[in-house]
Amino acid sequence: MFCMEKWYPFWRISVLSLVVSSCVYDSAVIPTDCTNIHWTYTMTAGGQDHWADLCTGYNACGGMSQSPVNITGAVAQPNLSKLTFGYSTTAAEIENNGHTIEFVCDPGNKLTIGGTQYELLQFHYHAQSEHQVDGKKSPLEVHFVHKATDSDFAVIGVLFEEGASNSLFNQYLSRFPAEEGTYTDHSEIELTELLPLNKSYYHYSGSLTTPPCSEVVHWYVLKNKITASASQLAQFQALLKNNYRNIQNLNGRKIYSFDE
């Protein structure tokens, strides 16, 4: 995700027994405090296959409604609502948090879905894409993260394809922090220009794609892609180094399709 370590803690915790400040689960000592837990996307001890076991606060990472998923067999659902973007501009505040490149957004940018209004918090990138469509990955995916309440998030996923250079990247790619840190300037980013014109989407219910993997997300993956040049995509891959979560099982969930 996207990196949500500084986010609000929503998870279901099952503690079988407590030992000092840790709990015993299947004979392994699992910390109850996630503050200093280090996680990665790799297959190491702190890698994504072990997120649920790193601390009790990451318990949801082993849940039944996890993200990302392979989008296939989507069912047309005309009763879904159009995505209404009340975006304007945001100042350029770009953070490398060790897991992704994130643009922190100014307050006041809204998304309305079926009468529910969500506030845009940030957008960030994954290379390669986290979601697949009919088993195919894209070279890059951006997530626009919105919040209505602590238990109600809406995330817009936009996939990239190789093509014309991306205007946002033309301006800022060279300024992305290569190490953990933040770059800011006073220029304004027109947020609506970051999205495709047509907002048709796939929808399903899922989770954050990074710890704590809370199952509180309404996902809207746009059908239409945006472009970046081959060199821009290569620069992203070199910087982000496969910061994507593996595909998760649907476990009976339906994927719905909406066309504008």
DONUTI-604174 format. One line per 5 residues: number of its first residue (from 1); for each residue x, y, z of C-alpha. Coordinates in nm, 2 decimals. Layout:
<rs>
NUM	X:Y:Z ~ ...
</rs>
This chain:
<rs>
1	0.00:0.00:0.00 ~ 0.06:0.09:0.04 ~ 0.24:0.19:0.38 ~ 0.00:0.23:0.66 ~ 0.22:0.19:0.97
6	0.12:0.54:1.09 ~ -0.25:0.47:1.03 ~ -0.53:0.40:1.27 ~ -0.53:0.05:1.43 ~ -0.83:-0.15:1.32
11	-0.79:-0.53:1.36 ~ -0.94:-0.83:1.52 ~ -0.71:-0.97:1.79 ~ -0.73:-1.32:1.93 ~ -0.50:-1.37:2.23
16	-0.48:-1.72:2.37 ~ -0.25:-1.63:2.66 ~ -0.03:-1.34:2.77 ~ 0.33:-1.37:2.87 ~ 0.45:-1.03:3.00
21	0.39:-0.80:2.70 ~ 0.37:-1.08:2.45 ~ 0.11:-1.35:2.36 ~ 0.16:-1.72:2.29 ~ 0.00:-1.84:1.97
26	0.07:-2.18:1.83 ~ 0.36:-2.21:2.07 ~ 0.53:-1.90:1.92 ~ 0.58:-1.57:2.11 ~ 0.40:-1.29:1.92
31	0.46:-0.93:2.04 ~ 0.15:-0.73:2.13 ~ 0.32:-0.40:2.05 ~ 0.37:-0.34:1.67 ~ 0.55:0.00:1.72
36	0.90:-0.12:1.63 ~ 0.81:-0.41:1.41 ~ 1.00:-0.42:1.08 ~ 0.82:-0.57:0.78 ~ 0.92:-0.62:0.42
41	0.78:-0.74:0.09 ~ 1.05:-1.01:0.06 ~ 1.04:-1.38:0.16 ~ 1.26:-1.31:0.47 ~ 1.15:-1.36:0.83
46	0.96:-1.02:0.82 ~ 0.83:-1.08:0.47 ~ 0.47:-1.07:0.35 ~ 0.40:-1.44:0.41 ~ 0.47:-1.38:0.78
51	0.30:-1.04:0.84 ~ 0.02:-1.19:1.05 ~ 0.27:-1.35:1.28 ~ 0.49:-1.04:1.34 ~ 0.26:-0.89:1.61
56	-0.10:-0.92:1.73 ~ -0.18:-0.59:1.56 ~ -0.11:-0.74:1.22 ~ -0.35:-1.04:1.29 ~ -0.58:-0.92:1.01
61	-0.31:-0.99:0.75 ~ -0.42:-1.35:0.77 ~ -0.79:-1.27:0.72 ~ -1.04:-1.38:0.47 ~ -1.10:-1.05:0.29
66	-0.75:-0.94:0.20 ~ -0.62:-0.73:-0.09 ~ -0.49:-0.72:-0.36 ~ -0.68:-0.97:-0.58 ~ -0.68:-1.09:-0.94
71	-0.98:-0.91:-1.10 ~ -1.16:-1.17:-1.32 ~ -1.52:-1.27:-1.37 ~ -1.65:-0.93:-1.27 ~ -2.03:-0.91:-1.26
76	-2.20:-0.61:-1.41 ~ -2.38:-0.41:-1.14 ~ -2.57:-0.10:-1.26 ~ -2.68:-0.02:-0.91 ~ -2.33:0.09:-0.82
81	-2.27:0.47:-0.79 ~ -2.07:0.69:-1.01 ~ -1.74:0.82:-0.85 ~ -1.78:1.19:-0.80 ~ -1.44:1.36:-0.75
86	-1.43:1.69:-0.57 ~ -1.06:1.73:-0.63 ~ -0.88:2.06:-0.66 ~ -0.50:2.10:-0.59 ~ -0.25:2.00:-0.33
91	0.10:2.12:-0.25 ~ 0.39:1.90:-0.34 ~ 0.49:1.70:-0.03 ~ 0.66:1.38:-0.13 ~ 0.77:1.12:0.12
96	0.98:0.81:0.09 ~ 0.87:0.61:0.39 ~ 1.08:0.31:0.33 ~ 0.80:0.12:0.16 ~ 0.67:0.35:-0.11
101	0.67:0.70:-0.26 ~ 0.38:0.89:-0.11 ~ 0.23:1.23:-0.19 ~ 0.06:1.37:0.12 ~ -0.25:1.57:0.02
106	-0.39:1.90:0.15 ~ -0.73:1.88:0.33 ~ -1.04:1.95:0.13 ~ -1.01:1.71:-0.16 ~ -1.32:1.49:-0.16
111	-1.46:1.17:-0.32 ~ -1.83:1.10:-0.30 ~ -1.98:0.76:-0.36 ~ -2.35:0.69:-0.32 ~ -2.40:0.97:-0.06
116	-2.09:0.89:0.14 ~ -1.81:1.15:0.13 ~ -1.45:1.05:0.17 ~ -1.14:1.28:0.23 ~ -0.83:1.22:0.02
121	-0.54:1.15:0.25 ~ -0.26:1.06:0.02 ~ -0.16:0.87:-0.30 ~ 0.13:0.63:-0.34 ~ 0.28:0.39:-0.58
126	0.35:0.02:-0.62 ~ 0.59:-0.13:-0.88 ~ 0.48:-0.37:-1.02 ~ 0.10:-0.34:-0.98 ~ -0.06:-0.51:-0.69
131	-0.39:-0.58:-0.86 ~ -0.40:-0.80:-1.17 ~ -0.67:-0.80:-1.44 ~ -0.74:-1.15:-1.58 ~ -0.40:-1.26:-1.44
136	-0.20:-0.98:-1.60 ~ 0.01:-0.73:-1.40 ~ 0.08:-0.37:-1.50 ~ 0.42:-0.22:-1.45 ~ 0.29:0.04:-1.20
141	-0.01:0.11:-0.98 ~ -0.11:0.42:-0.79 ~ -0.35:0.42:-0.49 ~ -0.56:0.72:-0.39 ~ -0.65:0.66:-0.03
146	-0.97:0.82:0.11 ~ -1.12:0.81:0.45 ~ -1.48:0.86:0.57 ~ -1.45:0.70:0.92 ~ -1.20:0.48:1.10
151	-1.38:0.18:0.96 ~ -1.46:0.31:0.61 ~ -1.20:0.37:0.36 ~ -1.23:0.40:-0.02 ~ -0.92:0.34:-0.23
156	-0.90:0.42:-0.60 ~ -0.65:0.20:-0.79 ~ -0.52:0.33:-1.12 ~ -0.30:0.10:-1.34 ~ -0.02:0.22:-1.57
161	0.08:0.11:-1.91 ~ 0.39:0.21:-2.12 ~ 0.32:0.50:-2.35 ~ 0.34:0.88:-2.34 ~ 0.55:1.03:-2.07
166	0.36:1.11:-1.75 ~ 0.34:1.49:-1.68 ~ 0.36:1.45:-1.30 ~ 0.67:1.23:-1.33 ~ 0.82:1.48:-1.57
171	0.80:1.74:-1.30 ~ 0.88:1.54:-0.99 ~ 1.04:1.20:-1.06 ~ 1.39:1.34:-1.04 ~ 1.30:1.48:-0.69
176	1.17:1.16:-0.54 ~ 1.38:1.09:-0.23 ~ 1.60:0.79:-0.30 ~ 1.62:0.71:0.07 ~ 1.37:0.76:0.36
181	1.29:1.13:0.37 ~ 1.06:1.41:0.24 ~ 1.08:1.66:-0.05 ~ 0.85:1.96:-0.05 ~ 0.81:2.27:-0.26
186	0.54:2.53:-0.31 ~ 0.41:2.41:-0.65 ~ 0.05:2.30:-0.68 ~ -0.05:1.96:-0.82 ~ -0.38:1.95:-1.02
191	-0.52:1.62:-0.88 ~ -0.79:1.57:-1.14 ~ -0.52:1.55:-1.41 ~ -0.38:1.24:-1.24 ~ -0.68:1.03:-1.33
196	-0.81:0.89:-1.67 ~ -1.11:1.08:-1.82 ~ -1.34:0.78:-1.80 ~ -1.40:0.65:-1.44 ~ -1.55:0.31:-1.51
201	-1.43:0.07:-1.24 ~ -1.42:-0.27:-1.08 ~ -1.53:-0.29:-0.72 ~ -1.48:-0.53:-0.43 ~ -1.45:-0.52:-0.05
206	-1.10:-0.58:0.08 ~ -0.82:-0.46:0.30 ~ -0.52:-0.23:0.33 ~ -0.24:-0.40:0.13 ~ 0.02:-0.34:0.40
211	0.02:-0.41:0.77 ~ -0.20:-0.39:0.97 ~ -0.40:-0.52:0.66 ~ -0.73:-0.39:0.81 ~ -1.04:-0.52:0.63
216	-1.20:-0.17:0.60 ~ -1.15:-0.08:0.24 ~ -1.39:-0.04:-0.05 ~ -1.17:-0.09:-0.36 ~ -1.24:0.08:-0.69
221	-0.99:-0.02:-0.95 ~ -1.04:0.19:-1.26 ~ -1.07:0.01:-1.59 ~ -0.89:0.27:-1.80 ~ -0.51:0.30:-1.76
226	-0.28:0.60:-1.76 ~ 0.06:0.61:-1.92 ~ 0.43:0.66:-1.83 ~ 0.73:0.63:-2.06 ~ 0.95:0.32:-2.05
231	1.23:0.52:-1.89 ~ 1.00:0.66:-1.62 ~ 0.87:0.31:-1.54 ~ 1.22:0.18:-1.52 ~ 1.32:0.46:-1.28
236	1.02:0.37:-1.06 ~ 1.11:0.00:-1.05 ~ 1.47:0.08:-0.96 ~ 1.34:0.30:-0.67 ~ 1.06:0.10:-0.53
241	1.21:-0.25:-0.59 ~ 0.90:-0.47:-0.62 ~ 0.70:-0.31:-0.34 ~ 0.38:-0.51:-0.41 ~ 0.19:-0.76:-0.21
246	0.11:-1.09:-0.37 ~ -0.24:-1.18:-0.49 ~ -0.48:-1.28:-0.21 ~ -0.76:-1.54:-0.23 ~ -1.11:-1.40:-0.29
251	-1.26:-1.65:-0.05 ~ -1.61:-1.62:-0.20 ~ -1.61:-1.24:-0.25 ~ -1.77:-1.10:-0.57 ~ -1.60:-0.85:-0.80
256	-1.85:-0.60:-0.96 ~ -1.82:-0.39:-1.27 ~ -1.96:-0.04:-1.33 ~ -1.94:0.15:-1.66 ~ -2.00:0.53:-1.68
</rs>
